[in-house]
Amino acid sequence: MRNITEKNIIDRVYSAIEKASFSLEPDIMGLLKNAAQKETNPYGKKVLQVIIENINIAQQKKLPLCQDTGMVLVFFEIGSEASIQFKNFRSLQDIADQAVRTSYKDFYLRKSIVSVPERKNTQDNSPAVVWCEIVPGSNLKFSLLIKGFGSENTTQLKMFEPTAGPEKIKKFVIDCVKKAGPNPCPPVFVGIGMGGTADKAVYLSKKALLDVGKSERDRYREFENEIIEGINKLGIGPGGLGGNFTCLDARVKSFPTHIAGFPVAVSISCWAHRMHQDTI
Amino acid sequence: MKKIIAPVDSKIIEELKAGDFVEISGIIYGARDAAHRRFAEILKKKEKLPFDPEGNIIYYVGPTPAPPGHIIGSCGPTTSTRMDKFTPVLLEAGLKGMIGKGIRSSKVKQAIVKYGAVYFVTYGGCGAYLSQFIKSCKVVAFFELGPEAVYQMAVEDFPVIVGIDSSGRDIYIS
């Protein structure tokens, strides 16, 4: 067994929140810069230029990339040979929340989380949405996603009939982006979850967002490319003001499902796709 | 590039056309979901709003806290659609402009035409960039709403694009 202290996890999640709030991953930056160079629509091009400038200013002045500093999602993958040494905290949720609390205060991030239905602000942006899987190995890996709600509000789930083919699924995904229009701050990233149960499909659509921008692709490569192409034909463009770049990347994650159904979920992330991964 | 001073009058608004790049200087008010719900309740009770909407512009924004040495934190636009149901009564009360991002309902569009107002869009998610154009910022109402309070902001050359002009032309549908 390999021991991992709670402080170790808090520190790493804390710095992941800092990194993701003020800068984008190199892969995401690359896609944005490429789009800014190639966009031909004058409005779309202007929006992309302002986005690039915004990213530079955020870094220079240490101001959050976007005022919606979001809800924090942490996807933990804990090795079966790793053991978390709980001392001051009682759960992984508590550990993640502590990292959120301290980082949101220290870095002047907006506290956007409220209770429901009272809508009373929790004042420290906790709680985080915590997911945990036990995997082989002795490491603790986590993926952090900071999700703004301009894009989160456009999430969709559809329970297809089992006989629905890939064309129907593709059309659904493209329609989701079309319906979202300018609201999720395009150019967007699209995560598609297929299969499982309704909840599993939505979960997978979020996990798929963790892969956007990366060079590794799997068996859905062609399907994903067709979706990206179909979305970009919509002409929504950067900021929704027109152009060729509406979607910068799309990824699919799947899980077997029941003979009687076919759940499909679509999660959209704004151009400010704020994520960070780390391994302890 | 057109330049306007806020508060504005209908004459200046009539000259703005969907798609125009505009820079706003002067005083604008920041307010979003929770504040709008309260505005609508106040107007329903025929009471006074915390600021006079006549000729004014509301910016749909919930800024991040100002770090030391800054006037304001990041302050980009939030999605306007959620303010749609509260907007026609504000336009009726004299509001002349709104700044946000994204589409508006047909009811809002009709009210914009009826009351001679304008809907501006600005750069979604570009809160750090937009903070440069804010010269002062103070909470003027609903302090307890935190990021959803009402802010009075002095702006200089704040960049926007006309989203829906006073004749109802919409940049998003062309």
Interface residues (C-beta under 8 A of the other chain):
Chain A: Y43 V47 V50 I51 E53 N54 I55 I57 A58 K61 K62 L63 P64 L65 C66 Q67 D68 T69 Y108 L109 R110 K111 S112 R119 N121 Q123 G148 G150 N153 G181 P182 N183 C185 G239 G240 L241 G242 C270 W271 A272
Chain B: G19 A34 V61 G62 P63 T64 P65 A66 P67 H70 G73 S74 C75 G76 T78 T79 T81 K101 G102 I103 V121 Y123 G124 G125 C126 G127 A128 Y129 L130 S131 Q132 G146 P147 P159 I161 I171 Y172 S174
